[in-house]
């Protein structure tokens, strides 16, 4: 099974990082479903701005932890390097 680490841009301009096996489903959950994260419930809508695929949960979890420890500026640089996939610029 493939795992994805993703970052969404919340309506209050904050960033949320998570892990999932299905990015589209997870974004939909963040945008109105009861299964969305508590953090994103009050910050809807959220928009996907970064994702990366991993072969296993362990590697993806390590990357999620690494990204969560970055400053917002560092996260923005990571996103900017991969911006071709998304329509948000920093």
Backbone as XML, in Angstrom:
<?xml version="1.0"?>
<chain id="A" units="angstrom">
  <residue number="1" name="UNK">
    <atom name="N" x="0.837" y="-1.180" z="0.000"/>
    <atom name="CA" x="0.000" y="0.000" z="0.000"/>
    <atom name="C" x="0.883" y="1.246" z="0.000"/>
  </residue>
  <residue number="2" name="UNK">
    <atom name="N" x="0.490" y="2.238" z="-0.760"/>
    <atom name="CA" x="1.211" y="3.513" z="-0.816"/>
    <atom name="C" x="0.648" y="4.477" z="0.216"/>
  </residue>
  <residue number="3" name="UNK">
    <atom name="N" x="1.530" y="5.284" z="0.759"/>
    <atom name="CA" x="1.147" y="6.315" z="1.717"/>
    <atom name="C" x="1.591" y="7.670" z="1.188"/>
  </residue>
  <residue number="4" name="UNK">
    <atom name="N" x="0.861" y="8.683" z="1.565"/>
    <atom name="CA" x="1.162" y="10.043" z="1.142"/>
    <atom name="C" x="1.278" y="10.956" z="2.350"/>
  </residue>
  <residue number="5" name="UNK">
    <atom name="N" x="2.265" y="11.836" z="2.305"/>
    <atom name="CA" x="2.352" y="12.942" z="3.251"/>
    <atom name="C" x="1.848" y="14.150" z="2.491"/>
  </residue>
  <residue number="6" name="UNK">
    <atom name="N" x="0.987" y="14.924" z="3.110"/>
    <atom name="CA" x="0.398" y="16.061" z="2.412"/>
    <atom name="C" x="0.402" y="17.292" z="3.310"/>
  </residue>
  <residue number="7" name="UNK">
    <atom name="N" x="0.338" y="18.439" z="2.660"/>
    <atom name="CA" x="0.188" y="19.709" z="3.360"/>
    <atom name="C" x="-0.986" y="20.426" z="2.723"/>
  </residue>
  <residue number="8" name="UNK">
    <atom name="N" x="-1.869" y="20.941" z="3.576"/>
    <atom name="CA" x="-2.983" y="21.749" z="3.077"/>
    <atom name="C" x="-2.838" y="23.173" z="3.594"/>
  </residue>
  <residue number="9" name="UNK">
    <atom name="N" x="-3.315" y="24.090" z="2.795"/>
    <atom name="CA" x="-3.394" y="25.496" z="3.178"/>
    <atom name="C" x="-4.806" y="25.731" z="3.717"/>
  </residue>
  <residue number="10" name="UNK">
    <atom name="N" x="-4.891" y="26.152" z="4.955"/>
    <atom name="CA" x="-6.184" y="26.404" z="5.592"/>
    <atom name="C" x="-6.665" y="27.821" z="5.265"/>
  </residue>
  <residue number="11" name="UNK">
    <atom name="N" x="-7.936" y="28.074" z="5.503"/>
    <atom name="CA" x="-8.530" y="29.373" z="5.173"/>
    <atom name="C" x="-7.911" y="30.523" z="5.970"/>
  </residue>
  <residue number="12" name="UNK">
    <atom name="N" x="-7.312" y="30.229" z="7.112"/>
    <atom name="CA" x="-6.654" y="31.281" z="7.904"/>
    <atom name="C" x="-5.165" y="31.411" z="7.564"/>
  </residue>
  <residue number="13" name="UNK">
    <atom name="N" x="-4.765" y="30.812" z="6.447"/>
    <atom name="CA" x="-3.395" y="30.882" z="5.926"/>
    <atom name="C" x="-2.396" y="30.082" z="6.769"/>
  </residue>
  <residue number="14" name="UNK">
    <atom name="N" x="-2.874" y="29.149" z="7.577"/>
    <atom name="CA" x="-1.983" y="28.243" z="8.291"/>
    <atom name="C" x="-1.814" y="26.971" z="7.472"/>
  </residue>
  <residue number="15" name="UNK">
    <atom name="N" x="-0.799" y="26.191" z="7.812"/>
    <atom name="CA" x="-0.521" y="24.951" z="7.107"/>
    <atom name="C" x="-0.776" y="23.771" z="8.033"/>
  </residue>
  <residue number="16" name="UNK">
    <atom name="N" x="-1.368" y="22.718" z="7.470"/>
    <atom name="CA" x="-1.611" y="21.486" z="8.214"/>
    <atom name="C" x="-0.960" y="20.342" z="7.453"/>
  </residue>
  <residue number="17" name="UNK">
    <atom name="N" x="-0.205" y="19.508" z="8.158"/>
    <atom name="CA" x="0.484" y="18.372" z="7.554"/>
    <atom name="C" x="-0.130" y="17.081" z="8.063"/>
  </residue>
  <residue number="18" name="UNK">
    <atom name="N" x="-0.326" y="16.124" z="7.170"/>
    <atom name="CA" x="-0.900" y="14.847" z="7.561"/>
    <atom name="C" x="-0.392" y="13.712" z="6.705"/>
  </residue>
  <residue number="19" name="UNK">
    <atom name="N" x="-0.890" y="12.521" z="6.990"/>
    <atom name="CA" x="-0.532" y="11.303" z="6.266"/>
    <atom name="C" x="-1.811" y="10.563" z="5.915"/>
  </residue>
  <residue number="20" name="UNK">
    <atom name="N" x="-1.837" y="9.916" z="4.747"/>
    <atom name="CA" x="-3.031" y="9.211" z="4.295"/>
    <atom name="C" x="-2.663" y="8.194" z="3.219"/>
  </residue>
  <residue number="21" name="UNK">
    <atom name="N" x="-3.607" y="7.326" z="2.909"/>
    <atom name="CA" x="-3.444" y="6.419" z="1.768"/>
    <atom name="C" x="-4.223" y="6.927" z="0.556"/>
  </residue>
  <residue number="22" name="UNK">
    <atom name="N" x="-5.083" y="7.921" z="0.761"/>
    <atom name="CA" x="-5.912" y="8.465" z="-0.316"/>
    <atom name="C" x="-6.044" y="9.981" z="-0.110"/>
  </residue>
  <residue number="23" name="UNK">
    <atom name="N" x="-5.281" y="10.731" z="-0.863"/>
    <atom name="CA" x="-5.216" y="12.189" z="-0.675"/>
    <atom name="C" x="-6.564" y="12.846" z="-0.960"/>
  </residue>
  <residue number="24" name="UNK">
    <atom name="N" x="-7.197" y="12.497" z="-2.057"/>
    <atom name="CA" x="-8.484" y="13.122" z="-2.406"/>
    <atom name="C" x="-9.533" y="12.892" z="-1.322"/>
  </residue>
  <residue number="25" name="UNK">
    <atom name="N" x="-9.637" y="11.662" z="-0.846"/>
    <atom name="CA" x="-10.593" y="11.354" z="0.214"/>
    <atom name="C" x="-10.293" y="12.173" z="1.458"/>
  </residue>
  <residue number="26" name="UNK">
    <atom name="N" x="-9.022" y="12.253" z="1.811"/>
    <atom name="CA" x="-8.641" y="12.963" z="3.044"/>
    <atom name="C" x="-8.945" y="14.452" z="2.940"/>
  </residue>
  <residue number="27" name="UNK">
    <atom name="N" x="-8.691" y="15.060" z="1.784"/>
    <atom name="CA" x="-8.994" y="16.483" z="1.605"/>
    <atom name="C" x="-10.499" y="16.708" z="1.747"/>
  </residue>
  <residue number="28" name="UNK">
    <atom name="N" x="-11.289" y="15.814" z="1.161"/>
    <atom name="CA" x="-12.745" y="15.917" z="1.300"/>
    <atom name="C" x="-13.167" y="15.801" z="2.757"/>
  </residue>
  <residue number="29" name="UNK">
    <atom name="N" x="-12.507" y="14.924" z="3.516"/>
    <atom name="CA" x="-12.819" y="14.793" z="4.933"/>
    <atom name="C" x="-12.484" y="16.080" z="5.690"/>
  </residue>
  <residue number="30" name="UNK">
    <atom name="N" x="-11.373" y="16.694" z="5.356"/>
    <atom name="CA" x="-10.994" y="17.956" z="6.004"/>
    <atom name="C" x="-11.980" y="19.071" z="5.677"/>
  </residue>
  <residue number="31" name="UNK">
    <atom name="N" x="-12.596" y="18.992" z="4.517"/>
    <atom name="CA" x="-13.512" y="20.042" z="4.074"/>
    <atom name="C" x="-14.971" y="19.717" z="4.362"/>
  </residue>
  <residue number="32" name="UNK">
    <atom name="N" x="-15.261" y="19.317" z="5.588"/>
    <atom name="CA" x="-16.660" y="19.206" z="5.948"/>
    <atom name="C" x="-17.113" y="17.883" z="6.498"/>
  </residue>
  <residue number="33" name="UNK">
    <atom name="N" x="-16.316" y="16.881" z="6.428"/>
    <atom name="CA" x="-16.694" y="15.578" z="6.942"/>
    <atom name="C" x="-16.315" y="15.480" z="8.413"/>
  </residue>
  <residue number="34" name="UNK">
    <atom name="N" x="-17.058" y="14.704" z="9.169"/>
    <atom name="CA" x="-16.750" y="14.513" z="10.588"/>
    <atom name="C" x="-15.415" y="13.814" z="10.809"/>
  </residue>
  <residue number="35" name="UNK">
    <atom name="N" x="-14.866" y="13.210" z="9.783"/>
    <atom name="CA" x="-13.592" y="12.500" z="9.907"/>
    <atom name="C" x="-12.386" y="13.412" z="9.723"/>
  </residue>
  <residue number="36" name="UNK">
    <atom name="N" x="-12.609" y="14.676" z="9.420"/>
    <atom name="CA" x="-11.519" y="15.634" z="9.262"/>
    <atom name="C" x="-10.835" y="15.903" z="10.588"/>
  </residue>
  <residue number="37" name="UNK">
    <atom name="N" x="-9.626" y="16.410" z="10.525"/>
    <atom name="CA" x="-8.860" y="16.717" z="11.734"/>
    <atom name="C" x="-9.512" y="17.856" z="12.509"/>
  </residue>
  <residue number="38" name="UNK">
    <atom name="N" x="-9.401" y="17.804" z="13.816"/>
    <atom name="CA" x="-9.949" y="18.855" z="14.677"/>
    <atom name="C" x="-9.374" y="20.216" z="14.285"/>
  </residue>
  <residue number="39" name="UNK">
    <atom name="N" x="-8.079" y="20.246" z="13.961"/>
    <atom name="CA" x="-7.410" y="21.494" z="13.601"/>
    <atom name="C" x="-8.059" y="22.147" z="12.380"/>
  </residue>
  <residue number="40" name="UNK">
    <atom name="N" x="-8.435" y="21.350" z="11.392"/>
    <atom name="CA" x="-8.953" y="21.921" z="10.148"/>
    <atom name="C" x="-10.452" y="22.221" z="10.194"/>
  </residue>
  <residue number="41" name="UNK">
    <atom name="N" x="-11.153" y="21.688" z="11.173"/>
    <atom name="CA" x="-12.609" y="21.909" z="11.244"/>
    <atom name="C" x="-12.985" y="23.390" z="11.264"/>
  </residue>
  <residue number="42" name="UNK">
    <atom name="N" x="-12.248" y="24.191" z="12.009"/>
    <atom name="CA" x="-12.548" y="25.617" z="12.112"/>
    <atom name="C" x="-11.764" y="26.457" z="11.099"/>
  </residue>
  <residue number="43" name="UNK">
    <atom name="N" x="-11.063" y="25.792" z="10.196"/>
    <atom name="CA" x="-10.213" y="26.506" z="9.235"/>
    <atom name="C" x="-10.557" y="26.121" z="7.798"/>
  </residue>
  <residue number="44" name="UNK">
    <atom name="N" x="-11.791" y="25.732" z="7.565"/>
    <atom name="CA" x="-12.225" y="25.330" z="6.229"/>
    <atom name="C" x="-12.546" y="26.543" z="5.386"/>
  </residue>
  <residue number="45" name="UNK">
    <atom name="N" x="-12.416" y="26.434" z="4.081"/>
    <atom name="CA" x="-11.955" y="25.256" z="3.359"/>
    <atom name="C" x="-10.432" y="25.144" z="3.377"/>
  </residue>
  <residue number="46" name="UNK">
    <atom name="N" x="-9.966" y="23.924" z="3.186"/>
    <atom name="CA" x="-8.530" y="23.693" z="3.052"/>
    <atom name="C" x="-8.253" y="23.336" z="1.598"/>
  </residue>
  <residue number="47" name="UNK">
    <atom name="N" x="-7.015" y="23.585" z="1.182"/>
    <atom name="CA" x="-6.628" y="23.316" z="-0.210"/>
    <atom name="C" x="-5.289" y="22.602" z="-0.221"/>
  </residue>
  <residue number="48" name="UNK">
    <atom name="N" x="-5.208" y="21.518" z="-0.956"/>
    <atom name="CA" x="-3.973" y="20.756" z="-1.077"/>
    <atom name="C" x="-2.905" y="21.594" z="-1.771"/>
  </residue>
  <residue number="49" name="UNK">
    <atom name="N" x="-1.730" y="21.689" z="-1.158"/>
    <atom name="CA" x="-0.638" y="22.426" z="-1.788"/>
    <atom name="C" x="0.645" y="21.609" z="-1.889"/>
  </residue>
  <residue number="50" name="UNK">
    <atom name="N" x="0.657" y="20.406" z="-1.307"/>
    <atom name="CA" x="1.847" y="19.559" z="-1.380"/>
    <atom name="C" x="1.461" y="18.122" z="-1.065"/>
  </residue>
  <residue number="51" name="UNK">
    <atom name="N" x="2.056" y="17.192" z="-1.796"/>
    <atom name="CA" x="1.949" y="15.779" z="-1.422"/>
    <atom name="C" x="3.163" y="15.040" z="-1.949"/>
  </residue>
  <residue number="52" name="UNK">
    <atom name="N" x="3.532" y="13.993" z="-1.234"/>
    <atom name="CA" x="4.651" y="13.140" z="-1.623"/>
    <atom name="C" x="4.271" y="11.698" z="-1.324"/>
  </residue>
  <residue number="53" name="UNK">
    <atom name="N" x="4.634" y="10.777" z="-2.238"/>
    <atom name="CA" x="4.258" y="9.373" z="-2.109"/>
    <atom name="C" x="5.408" y="8.565" z="-1.507"/>
  </residue>
  <residue number="54" name="UNK">
    <atom name="N" x="5.039" y="7.589" z="-0.651"/>
    <atom name="CA" x="6.010" y="6.719" z="0.005"/>
    <atom name="C" x="5.547" y="5.272" z="-0.104"/>
  </residue>
  <residue number="55" name="UNK">
    <atom name="N" x="6.508" y="4.362" z="-0.102"/>
    <atom name="CA" x="6.200" y="2.939" z="-0.260"/>
    <atom name="C" x="5.638" y="2.274" z="0.981"/>
  </residue>
  <residue number="56" name="UNK">
    <atom name="N" x="5.879" y="2.873" z="2.155"/>
    <atom name="CA" x="5.382" y="2.240" z="3.372"/>
    <atom name="C" x="5.043" y="3.299" z="4.420"/>
  </residue>
  <residue number="57" name="UNK">
    <atom name="N" x="4.271" y="2.883" z="5.413"/>
    <atom name="CA" x="3.801" y="3.805" z="6.441"/>
    <atom name="C" x="4.952" y="4.342" z="7.292"/>
  </residue>
  <residue number="58" name="UNK">
    <atom name="N" x="5.922" y="3.507" z="7.560"/>
    <atom name="CA" x="7.038" y="3.919" z="8.412"/>
    <atom name="C" x="7.785" y="5.109" z="7.809"/>
  </residue>
  <residue number="59" name="UNK">
    <atom name="N" x="8.139" y="5.007" z="6.561"/>
    <atom name="CA" x="8.861" y="6.091" z="5.887"/>
    <atom name="C" x="8.005" y="7.348" z="5.811"/>
  </residue>
  <residue number="60" name="UNK">
    <atom name="N" x="6.739" y="7.175" z="5.491"/>
    <atom name="CA" x="5.831" y="8.324" z="5.406"/>
    <atom name="C" x="5.669" y="8.991" z="6.771"/>
  </residue>
  <residue number="61" name="UNK">
    <atom name="N" x="5.554" y="8.214" z="7.817"/>
    <atom name="CA" x="5.402" y="8.777" z="9.160"/>
    <atom name="C" x="6.637" y="9.557" z="9.582"/>
  </residue>
  <residue number="62" name="UNK">
    <atom name="N" x="7.796" y="9.053" z="9.231"/>
    <atom name="CA" x="9.043" y="9.759" z="9.542"/>
    <atom name="C" x="9.101" y="11.097" z="8.811"/>
  </residue>
  <residue number="63" name="UNK">
    <atom name="N" x="8.667" y="11.106" z="7.549"/>
    <atom name="CA" x="8.666" y="12.354" z="6.786"/>
    <atom name="C" x="7.621" y="13.325" z="7.335"/>
  </residue>
  <residue number="64" name="UNK">
    <atom name="N" x="6.458" y="12.832" z="7.708"/>
    <atom name="CA" x="5.437" y="13.683" z="8.311"/>
    <atom name="C" x="5.985" y="14.338" z="9.580"/>
  </residue>
  <residue number="65" name="UNK">
    <atom name="N" x="6.638" y="13.569" z="10.424"/>
    <atom name="CA" x="7.215" y="14.090" z="11.662"/>
    <atom name="C" x="8.272" y="15.146" z="11.364"/>
  </residue>
  <residue number="66" name="UNK">
    <atom name="N" x="9.111" y="14.872" z="10.350"/>
    <atom name="CA" x="10.149" y="15.834" z="9.972"/>
    <atom name="C" x="9.530" y="17.145" z="9.512"/>
  </residue>
  <residue number="67" name="UNK">
    <atom name="N" x="8.529" y="17.060" z="8.664"/>
    <atom name="CA" x="7.882" y="18.266" z="8.139"/>
    <atom name="C" x="7.185" y="19.038" z="9.261"/>
  </residue>
  <residue number="68" name="UNK">
    <atom name="N" x="6.533" y="18.349" z="10.155"/>
    <atom name="CA" x="5.830" y="19.032" z="11.250"/>
    <atom name="C" x="6.783" y="19.819" z="12.138"/>
  </residue>
  <residue number="69" name="UNK">
    <atom name="N" x="8.034" y="19.424" z="12.184"/>
    <atom name="CA" x="9.019" y="20.129" z="13.002"/>
    <atom name="C" x="9.618" y="21.345" z="12.293"/>
  </residue>
  <residue number="70" name="UNK">
    <atom name="N" x="9.358" y="21.512" z="11.004"/>
    <atom name="CA" x="9.874" y="22.658" z="10.258"/>
    <atom name="C" x="9.120" y="23.929" z="10.646"/>
  </residue>
  <residue number="71" name="UNK">
    <atom name="N" x="9.777" y="25.056" z="10.460"/>
    <atom name="CA" x="9.096" y="26.332" z="10.628"/>
    <atom name="C" x="8.174" y="26.547" z="9.426"/>
  </residue>
  <residue number="72" name="UNK">
    <atom name="N" x="7.279" y="27.511" z="9.533"/>
    <atom name="CA" x="6.393" y="27.798" z="8.407"/>
    <atom name="C" x="7.202" y="28.211" z="7.181"/>
  </residue>
  <residue number="73" name="UNK">
    <atom name="N" x="8.240" y="29.005" z="7.381"/>
    <atom name="CA" x="9.091" y="29.428" z="6.255"/>
    <atom name="C" x="9.740" y="28.228" z="5.584"/>
  </residue>
  <residue number="74" name="UNK">
    <atom name="N" x="10.229" y="27.293" z="6.378"/>
    <atom name="CA" x="10.855" y="26.097" z="5.821"/>
    <atom name="C" x="9.836" y="25.246" z="5.058"/>
  </residue>
  <residue number="75" name="UNK">
    <atom name="N" x="8.621" y="25.160" z="5.581"/>
    <atom name="CA" x="7.563" y="24.429" z="4.876"/>
    <atom name="C" x="7.241" y="25.111" z="3.556"/>
  </residue>
  <residue number="76" name="UNK">
    <atom name="N" x="7.191" y="26.439" z="3.566"/>
    <atom name="CA" x="6.910" y="27.176" z="2.337"/>
    <atom name="C" x="7.990" y="26.941" z="1.290"/>
  </residue>
  <residue number="77" name="UNK">
    <atom name="N" x="9.236" y="26.840" z="1.708"/>
    <atom name="CA" x="10.322" y="26.532" z="0.773"/>
    <atom name="C" x="10.165" y="25.131" z="0.191"/>
  </residue>
  <residue number="78" name="UNK">
    <atom name="N" x="9.802" y="24.173" z="1.024"/>
    <atom name="CA" x="9.549" y="22.812" z="0.560"/>
    <atom name="C" x="8.428" y="22.810" z="-0.476"/>
  </residue>
  <residue number="79" name="UNK">
    <atom name="N" x="7.364" y="23.520" z="-0.187"/>
    <atom name="CA" x="6.225" y="23.608" z="-1.096"/>
    <atom name="C" x="6.630" y="24.291" z="-2.395"/>
  </residue>
  <residue number="80" name="UNK">
    <atom name="N" x="7.382" y="25.370" z="-2.280"/>
    <atom name="CA" x="7.797" y="26.141" z="-3.454"/>
    <atom name="C" x="8.608" y="25.287" z="-4.422"/>
  </residue>
  <residue number="81" name="UNK">
    <atom name="N" x="9.419" y="24.386" z="-3.901"/>
    <atom name="CA" x="10.208" y="23.492" z="-4.753"/>
    <atom name="C" x="9.318" y="22.562" z="-5.560"/>
  </residue>
  <residue number="82" name="UNK">
    <atom name="N" x="8.113" y="22.327" z="-5.075"/>
    <atom name="CA" x="7.184" y="21.398" z="-5.723"/>
    <atom name="C" x="5.942" y="22.104" z="-6.256"/>
  </residue>
  <residue number="83" name="UNK">
    <atom name="N" x="6.003" y="23.396" z="-6.416"/>
    <atom name="CA" x="4.833" y="24.217" z="-6.732"/>
    <atom name="C" x="4.224" y="23.926" z="-8.105"/>
  </residue>
  <residue number="84" name="UNK">
    <atom name="N" x="4.949" y="23.314" z="-8.988"/>
    <atom name="CA" x="4.427" y="23.045" z="-10.325"/>
    <atom name="C" x="3.128" y="22.247" z="-10.282"/>
  </residue>
  <residue number="85" name="UNK">
    <atom name="N" x="2.931" y="21.470" z="-9.224"/>
    <atom name="CA" x="1.726" y="20.647" z="-9.111"/>
    <atom name="C" x="0.514" y="21.444" z="-8.655"/>
  </residue>
  <residue number="86" name="UNK">
    <atom name="N" x="0.733" y="22.594" z="-8.057"/>
    <atom name="CA" x="-0.343" y="23.324" z="-7.408"/>
    <atom name="C" x="-0.348" y="24.780" z="-7.856"/>
  </residue>
  <residue number="87" name="UNK">
    <atom name="N" x="-1.419" y="25.478" z="-7.521"/>
    <atom name="CA" x="-1.579" y="26.847" z="-8.018"/>
    <atom name="C" x="-1.315" y="27.904" z="-6.959"/>
  </residue>
  <residue number="88" name="UNK">
    <atom name="N" x="-0.668" y="27.585" z="-5.863"/>
    <atom name="CA" x="-0.399" y="28.556" z="-4.795"/>
    <atom name="C" x="1.070" y="28.934" z="-4.855"/>
  </residue>
  <residue number="89" name="UNK">
    <atom name="N" x="1.359" y="30.221" z="-4.826"/>
    <atom name="CA" x="2.746" y="30.662" z="-4.761"/>
    <atom name="C" x="2.969" y="31.432" z="-3.471"/>
  </residue>
  <residue number="90" name="UNK">
    <atom name="N" x="4.168" y="31.375" z="-2.965"/>
    <atom name="CA" x="4.511" y="32.028" z="-1.706"/>
    <atom name="C" x="5.507" y="33.132" z="-1.955"/>
  </residue>
</chain>
